[in-house]
Amino acid sequence: MNPGPESSLLTIAMVLATFLGAVAILLYGLQLAGNGLQEITGARFRALIASVTRNRFVGAGVGALLTAIIQSSSATTVILVGLTGAGMIQLSQTIPIILGADIGTTLTVQLIALQIQKIAPFVIASGFFLHFVAKKKRYKSIGHALLGFGFIFLALDMMNEAMKPIQSYPWIKELLQSVEGQPLLAILIAALLTAFFHSSAATLGIALAMGAQGLMTLKAALPILLGANIGSCAAAWIASLGAPVEAKRVAVAHVLFKIFGIILIYPFLSPFESWIAETASSVPRQIANAHTFFNLGLACLFLPLSTPFAKGVTWLVSPPPPEKDPFKPKYLDTKLLDSPSFALEQATQEALRMADIAQGMFDDILNVLIKNNQERLEEIEKREAILDHLHRETKLYITRLSQNALTAEQSAREVAVLGLINNLENIGDIIDLNLIDLARKKINTGVRFSDAGIKELTEFHQMISQDFMLAISAFKTENLKLAENLIREKGRVHTRERTLRAAHIHRLHLGISETIESSAIHLDILTNLKRIKSHITSIAHTLIENSRMENK
């Protein structure tokens, strides 16, 4: 007996409300689980990715392992976008890791297909207890992850229960069968849903729940699986917006993997379906297996071709024309402010751009001071104006970001970036307001440094320039050992400054004319170079403090 019209509408409304609530809980659970597991691994997995790029098979294995741990191939790929944009790894080195990451993300779907939803209350209770009772951050993060998995299981159980009443409605089965007859439409819908959810596991979780209730066959699920794989590329694509061309190539490579894979398998969906059907008796398990084998096939196909494939993508994605407006930030994309991890990566790239400008100013100021290079002096002043503008824009961007909820690790990174740009801006001010002023005074008065004075200033400048380069390198690579060495070496620079000051005074006593004429300027230069060194050391201190904040 079919339900009456009013009863049907009420049932459908209740099913829809429960289903949407379950989807929300599923997405929240995926986010909780991913965040908790990322907190456990900390920033170490970023360094691990950068260190295993020599062997493509090891790279694929690490990509799979890390993605299985952090429960998100999107997160792994976004990290690769950042590392490639920063010039730390090459495109050909990222390809094996991307292929491995796509394999690793299938673990989530396999876990969902186990149909262990009934243990959701126990997992949620365990996660809640551990998160709120534990005192150590590591155990709190484990509790966080357990809560996430518990919510995932709860959501799937809600979906299964919500779909049971609608099995008796013939028109629903007819609707699903009509979609089954249009696989291209199913691919498009699944890709859009996955891009919206930022999770292929969410889309496939819905397909698994429908399969468990007999509302979806393996044949209907395969196009949805393919669409979910394309949609999973959306996060990396967004992260590459406004990034250097190297980062864009990573996102394009990820999309091309999926598109080529779908083009190759689409004509053979029927035999693929028949083969997958033999791997398991239940539809949910069949869907999970199809997802795993599809990504394994992509890895087997493209892993040996990673180098020529990288060359093809490099040719396809050509560098953009040079930026005409130097005052315009290159990396600060406001569309990413709702995704703190992505936005912080972009702010870091802008801060490193500021570092390049400040280092260039510092390197050129010696030429101005010694050789009275008026043209170079004016160039430094223009770059200082750019540095000031980028400092304001980056600070505003990070301030807007801080309105969102940040994890402890993200808050620490926010403080580190702010510390870096503030120190860079202070270095720029010392160069512009003090050293440039001293250079003008030297040019206007026509004084000259003695040969010994030139040699000493050059040596001292090179010493500080080397430390400047090491400080930025330590920040870029998050190298705490290098930062600690810079801090320990601070006394060496101060001692050298006092030695050079004493040598200058000794030349005064000898009555060397150039030393007498340039004495005030010479000693002020030493003072300001030492001030710059203090800000360089402060960059290293900020990095160490950032690490301590992350580990609290």
N, C-alpha and C positions, 0 to 999 in steps of 0.2 A: 504494500500500500504506500503510495507516494504522499509525502507531506502536503498540507494545504498551502496556498500562496502566502498567507500571513505567517504561518509557521516557517515556511521556507525562507522568507526574507529575514525573520528574526534569527534563524539559525545561521544564515550566511553572514549577517552582521556580527554575531557573536564569534563566528569562526574568523572573520576578518580582523576583528579587534584583538582576539587572542594571538592570531598569526603575526600581526604587526608588533604586538608587545613582545612576542617571542623573538622576532628579528632584532628588536632593539636590545633585548637581553643578550642575544647571541653576539652582536657587534660589541657590546660593552664587555662581554666575557673575553672575546678575542683580544680586545685592547688591554684589559687587565692582565691576561696571561702573558701577552707580549711584553708589556711594561715591566711586569714582575721578573720575567726571565732576563730582560735586558739589564735590569738593576743588578741581578746576580752576576752577570758577566761583566758589567761595567763597561769601561772604554777599551777593555783588553781585546775584544773581538775586532775592533777597528785596526789595532796594531797587528793582530794576527793575520788579517786579510792582506795587509801591506807586506807581510813577511813571507808569504807562501806563493808568490806569483811566478817563481822560476819554473816550476814543474806544473804543466797543465792538469795532470791527473790529480796531483796533490791539491791544486787550486780548486778543482771540481769537488773533491772530497771535503775540503774545508768549507766551501760554500754550502754544501748540503748539510754539514754538521752544524754550522752556525745558524742556518735558517731553521733547522729543526729545533735548535735551542731557543731562538728568539721568536719563533712562530710567525715569521713574516719574510717572504722573499722580497717584498717591497722595501722593507727596512734595509736588508742587505744590499739591494741594488741602489738605493738612495745613497748609502755609504760609499759605494763604488763611484757614484756620480761625483760625490764630494772629493774623494781621494784623487780621481782622475782630473777633475777640474783644478785641484791644487798642484797637479804635476807630480804626484807621488808615485803613481803607477801609470802604465800605458794601457791603451784600449785592448791590445792583444792579450794583456795579462788579466783583464777583467772578464773576458769572455768565458774561460773555464769556470770562474767563480759564479757567474750568472747562471750557467747551465747547471752547476751543482746546487745553487740556491733554489732553482725551479724543482729539482728533485726533493730537496729538503722540505719544501712547503707541502708536499703530498702527505707527509707524516700526519699533519693535522687532520686531513680528510680521512686517512686510514683510522685515526683514533676515533673520529666521529662515527665512522661506519661500524665500530665495534658494538654499537647498540647497548652501551652501558649507562644509559640515561638514568636508570633507577637509583644509581649510587650518587646522583647529584646532591641530595641533601647532606650526605655524609662528607662529600668533598668540600661543599660550601662551609659546613660547620668546622671542618679541620682547618681550612684556610683562614676563616674568621678568627678562630682561636689562636692560631700561630701568628697571624699578622698583628693582633692587638695585645698579645701577651708577651711575645718575644721582645727582648731588648736589643739584640744585635741586628744590624741592618740586613745582613744576609738572610737570617731566618724570617724577618718581616717580609722580605722580598719573595721568599719561598711561599709564605702564606698568601701574599698578593697573587702569585701565579696560580696557586690552588683555588683561590676564590674565582679567578677567571675561568679555569677549566670547569669548576662547578657550575658557573652560570652558563657555559656553553652546553653542558649536558642537560641542565634544566630547560634551556630554550628549546633544545631538540625534542625533549619529552613533551613540552607544551605544543610544539608543532605537530607531533604525532597524534596527540590527543585531540587537537583542534581539527585535524583532517578526517578523523574517523566518521563524524556525522555526515560529511558531504559525499561520502562514497555512494550513498543511495540516490544521488541526483544525477540522472543520465546526462543532462546537458553539460555538466562539468567535465565528465569523461569525454564528451563529444568535443568540447572546447580544447581540451588537452590533446586529443587526437588530431585536431586541425593544426595545432602548432607542431605536432610531430611530423606532419606532412610538409612543413615549411622549415627545413633545417637552417636555411640562411637567416630567416627571421629570428629563430631561436638563438643563433650565434650572436646576432646583433643585440637582442634583449639581454642576454647573459653578460655580454661585454659591457653594456651600459650599467647594468646592476652592479657588476664587480667594480667598475670605476667609481660608482657612487658610494659603495660600501668600503672601498679601499681594501677589499679582502676577497680573494677567490674562494677561501674556505667558507665564507658566509653564503655566497651564491650556491656552492656545491652542497652546503649543509641543508639548504632548502630542498635541493633536488634529492638528497638522501632521505629526508623526511617524507617527501612525496612518494619516493620509491618504496619506502617501508610500508606505506599504506595502500600500495597497489595503484596509486594515481599516476605513476610515471614508469614507463618501461626503460630498459637500457637503451633502446633505439632512440627514444625521445631525449634521454639524458646526455647522449654523446655530443650533440651540437651545443648543449648548454655548457658542457665541460670545455669544449673548444672556445666558446665565447668568454668563459671565465678566465681562461689562460691569456687571452688578449687583454681583457680588462685589468688583469693584474699588473700590466705595464704602466698604468696611469700614474701611480705615485712617483715612479722614477722620472716619467716624462714631465710632471709638474715640477719636480725638484731641479730639472735641467733648465727650466725657463730662466733666462737672464744669466745663466752660467756660461763659462767659457765653452768654446766649440768642442773641446775634448770631452767635456761632461755631456754635451748633447749627443755625441756619438755613442756613448754608453747607452743612453735611453733608446736611441734609434736601433742599436744592435739588439736590444732586448725585444723590441717590437718586431723586428724582422725575423728573429728566431721563431716567434710564435706564428707569424703570418706564413712563413715558408713551411713550417710544420703542418699547419692546417691545410695549406694548398696540397701538400704531398699526401696527407692521409684522407682528405675529403672524398676522393674517388673510391677509396677502399673502406669506407665506413661499414658496409655490410659484412665483409669478411672479418674486419676488426671486431665488430659486434659479436659475431659468431665465436671468435676465438676467446674474447673476454668472458663470454657467457659460460665457457667451460672452466674458468678459473675460480668460480664461487657459485653457490646456490642462491644467495639472496641478492636482490637488486642493489641495495646500498653497498654491499661489498664489491659487486661488479663495477659500480660507478667509481668507487675508490681505486680499484685496481686499474681501471681504464685511465684514470688521472695519473697514476704512478707510471704506467707503461708508456703513456704519451710523452711524458717528460724524460723518461729514461731513453726513449728513442731519439728525442731531440739531442740529448747529450752525446749519444753514440754517433749521431750523424755529424754534428757540428764541432765536436771536440778536436778531431784530427784536422779540421779546416779552420781553426781559430785564427791563425796568422793571415791566410789569404782573405778570410772573411773580414778581419779588421782592416785590411788594406782597402777592400771594397767599400766599407762604411766610411773610411777616411776620405775616399774619393767622392762618395755621395754627399757627405755633409762637409761642405767647404767652409773655410773661415769667413766670418762676416767682414764687411769693410771696417776700417779703423774707426773707433769712436771719435766723433768730431767735437763733442762737448766734454772736456776733461773734468768739469765740475759735476757731471751727472754720475750718480752711483751706478756701478755695473751689475751688482749682485743683489741689491735690496729689493726683493719682489714682495709687495704688500699682499699678494694672493696667498703667500705661504705663512702669514702670521698666525693662522689657525692651526698650523702644524709646527709646533715649537722646534722639534728636532731638525726639520728642514730649514726653518727660518734662521736658527742659530748657525747652521752650516753656511748659509748665505752671508750672514753678518760676519762670520769668521773670514770668509773670502774677501769681503770688503775691507776688513781690518788688515789683512795681509797686503792688499793693494795699497793701503795707507802706509804700511811698513816699507814697501818698495819706494814710495815717494820720499819718505823721511830719510831712508838710507841714501837715496840719490842726492838729496839736499846736503846731507852730512859729508858725503864723499866729495862734492863739488866745492864746499866752503873752503877747503884748504887751498884750492887753486885760486880762489878769490883773495884770500888773506895774504898769500905769498906773492902771487903774480899780478895783483891788482886788476883782475879780469872783470871789467865793468859789465860786459855782456852776460857773463855767467852769473853775476850778482843779481841782475834783473830777472834772469830765469829762476833763480832760487826763490825770489820774492813771489813770483807767479805761482810756483809750486806750493809755497807756504799757504797762499790763499786757497788753493785747491784742497790742501790738507785740512785746513780749518773747516771748509764747507763739508767735506766728507765726514769729519769728526762729528759735526752737528747732525748730519743726516743719519749716520750709523747709530748715534746715541738715541736719537728720536725713535728710530726703528726698533731698537732693543727695548726702549721704554714702553712702546706700544705692545711689544711681545710680552712683557712682564705682567700685563693685565690678564693673561691666560694662566691657567694652572700649569706649573712646571714641576717636573720631578726634581729630586735633590741633585742629580747629575746635571740636568739642564740648567738649574739655578746656578750651580757652580761654574758651568761653562759661560753663562751670561755674565757673571762677575769677572771671569777671566778676560772675556772680549772687551768689556768696559775698561778694565784695568789697562789692557794693551793700548786701546785707542787714546785713552787719557794720557798715558806716558808718551805716545807718539806725538800727540798734539803739544805737549810740554816741550819735547825735544825740538819740534818745529818752531815754537815760540822763542826758545833760546837762540836758535840759529838766526831767526828773522830779527828779533828785537835786540839781541846782544852782539852776536858775532858779525852780522851784516853791518850793524852800527859801527863796530870796531874797524871793519874793512873800509867803510866810507871815511872814517876818521884818518886811517892810514893813507888812503888815496888823496884826500884833501890836503893833508899836511906834507905829503911827499916823503915820509920817513921810510927807512928800509931796515929789515932785520939783518943781523949779522949772519954769516954762513953757519956758525955753530947754532944760532937761534933757529934758523930754518930747519936744520937737521933735527933738532930736538922737537920742534913743533910737529914736523912730519912724522917722526917716530911715535910721539904721543898720540897723534891723530890716528895713525894706523893701528895702534894698540886698541884704542876705543872702537874703531871701525870693525875690527875683528870680533870684539865682544858683542857689538851690535848685531852682526851677522849671526853669531852663535845664539843670541837671545831669541831672535826671530825664528831660527831653525828649531830651537827647543820648543817654542810655542807651537809651531806648525806640526811638529811630530809628537808633541806632548812628551818630550824626553826629560824626565825629572832629574836624571843623573847629570845631564848637561846643565840644567838650570842650577842644580846644587853646586856644581863646579864654578859657575859664574859668580855665585854669591860668595863662595870661599875666596875667589880671586879679587874681590873688591879691594881688599887692603893693598894688593900689589899695585893697583893703579894709583891709589892715594900716596903710597910710598914713592912711586915714580914721579908723581906730580911735585912732591916736596923736593925730591932730588933735582928735578929740572928747574924749580924755582931757585934753589940754592946755587945751581950752576949759573943762572942768569945774574944773580946778585954778585957772584964772584967776578963775572965779566964787567959788571958796573964798577967794582973796585979796581979793576985793571984799566978802566978809563976807555974802553972800546966805544968809539963814537956812535956806531949804529945801535949798540945796546942801550946807550944813554938815551938816544932819541926815541927808540921804540919801547922803552921799558914799561910804561903804563899799559900800552896796548898788548905787549907780549904777556905780561902777568895776568891781564884780564882774560886773554884767550885761554891760558891754562886753567883759570878758575871756571870758565864756562864749559870747557871740554870736560872737566871733572863733574860739573853739574849734569851734563848729558850722560856721563857714565852712571851717575846715581839713578837716573830714570831707566837706563838699560838694566841695571841690577834690579830695579823695581819690577820690571817685566818678568824676570826670573822668579822673584818673590811671589808675584801673582800666580804664576803657574804652580808653584809649590802649595800655596794656600788653596788653590782650586782643587788640587788632588786631595787635600785634607777634608775639604767640604764634601767631596764625592764619597769619601770613605766613612763619613760619620753615620 
